[in-house]
Amino acid sequence: MNALLEKLDPREFRMLLLGAGLVITALAVTVTLLPGVKSYRAVAQQVSVLEEAKDNAPNLEQHLQERHAQIEDLKFRLHGDISNLPFKQIESYVIGRLQKISWRNQVELVSVKPQDGQQVRIFRETLFNIELIGEYQDIYRWLWDAKNELGFVVVKEYSMSRRDTIDDHPRLLAEVSLASYRADES
């Protein structure tokens, strides 16, 4: 190697040293500074994302409140206000609510017969076979109120027949089968 270096002109030797120095400098910059620049860019991007999230925080809070309200609405539609009642108390609760709805709508609640229904996936079905006597508009309001107040019932069967021969405001017998669903706890 010494022989090779002695053959080189001093100018060529300086150029070789300068080239080697540039390569070493470029390698040092690449190894030490490039990861720092990449890290800086990543942090700058994260800061911009966080600033954007901060600017949208009121919208995010409003969005979360809307989602919470939707979840509560779905929970009411699925369980009504019986979600915290033990399963054995559901029947008496529903019968009591149906009686209040009947009084309010001038409908006579003739009978309510609860019975177990089918297992529908993870839900346990409870059927309420109900007989009502009243005028058509009153029975219609009764059904509407039952749907809105109980929230968790489905009308499975429905039939009406006349109870008298009065033409102006006939009394009707309505037979309604309501189904209530609750997640099976077994």
QUIVENGI-V490602 format. One record per backbone hydrogen bond with DSSP energy under -0.5 kcal/mol. CO is the residue of the C=O (numbers start at 1). NH is the residue of the N-H. E is the energy in kcal/mol with one decimal. If there is no record, write none. Layout:
BEGIN
co->[CO	CO]
nh->[NH	NH]
e->[E	E]
END
This chain:
BEGIN
co->[1	2	3	4	9	10	11	12	13	14	15	16	17	18	19	20	21	22	23	24	25	26	27	28	29	29	32	33	34	35	36	37	38	39	40	41	42	43	44	45	46	47	48	49	50	51	52	54	56	57	58	59	60	61	62	63	64	65	66	67	68	69	70	71	72	73	74	75	75	76	79	80	82	86	86	87	87	89	90	91	92	93	94	95	96	97	98	99	100	101	102	103	107	108	108	111	112	113	115	118	118	119	120	122	123	123	124	125	126	127	128	128	129	130	131	131	132	133	134	135	136	137	138	139	140	141	142	143	144	145	146	146	147	150	152	154	154	157	159	161	171	171	172	172	173	174	174	175	176	176	177	177	178	179	180	182]
nh->[5	6	7	8	13	14	15	16	17	18	19	20	21	22	23	24	25	26	27	28	29	30	31	32	33	34	36	37	38	39	40	41	42	43	44	45	46	47	48	49	50	51	52	53	54	55	56	57	60	61	62	63	64	65	66	67	68	69	70	71	72	73	74	75	76	77	78	79	80	80	82	83	85	89	90	90	91	93	94	95	96	97	98	99	100	101	102	103	104	105	107	106	109	110	133	131	114	129	127	120	125	121	123	184	120	125	182	117	180	115	130	178	113	176	110	111	174	108	172	139	140	141	142	143	144	145	146	147	148	149	150	151	151	152	181	156	179	177	175	173	163	164	134	174	161	132	176	159	130	178	156	157	128	154	126	124]
e->[-2.3	-2.3	-1.4	-0.8	-2.5	-2.3	-2.1	-2.3	-2.5	-2.7	-2.5	-2.7	-2.5	-2.3	-2.4	-2.4	-2.5	-2.8	-2.4	-2.5	-2.7	-2.5	-2.4	-2.6	-2.1	-1.3	-0.6	-2.3	-2.5	-2.5	-2.5	-2.5	-2.2	-2.5	-2.6	-2.2	-2.2	-2.5	-2.1	-2.1	-2.5	-2.6	-2.1	-2.3	-2.3	-2.3	-1.7	-1.1	-2.7	-2.9	-2.3	-2.6	-2.6	-2.1	-2.3	-2.4	-2.4	-2.3	-2.3	-2.4	-2.4	-2.2	-2.5	-2.5	-2.3	-2.5	-2.0	-2.9	-0.6	-2.3	-1.5	-0.6	-1.8	-1.6	-0.6	-0.9	-0.5	-2.1	-2.9	-2.5	-2.2	-2.2	-2.6	-2.1	-1.9	-2.2	-2.1	-2.4	-2.1	-1.5	-2.5	-1.1	-0.6	-1.1	-2.1	-2.2	-0.6	-2.2	-3.1	-0.7	-1.7	-0.7	-2.8	-3.2	-2.6	-0.5	-1.6	-2.9	-2.8	-2.4	-0.7	-2.6	-2.4	-2.7	-1.8	-1.3	-2.8	-3.1	-2.8	-2.6	-2.6	-2.4	-2.3	-2.5	-2.3	-2.9	-2.6	-2.3	-2.3	-3.1	-2.1	-0.7	-1.2	-1.0	-0.9	-0.8	-2.8	-2.6	-2.7	-3.5	-3.1	-0.8	-2.0	-0.6	-1.8	-2.7	-0.6	-1.9	-3.5	-0.6	-3.3	-1.2	-2.8	-2.0	-2.6	-3.7]
END
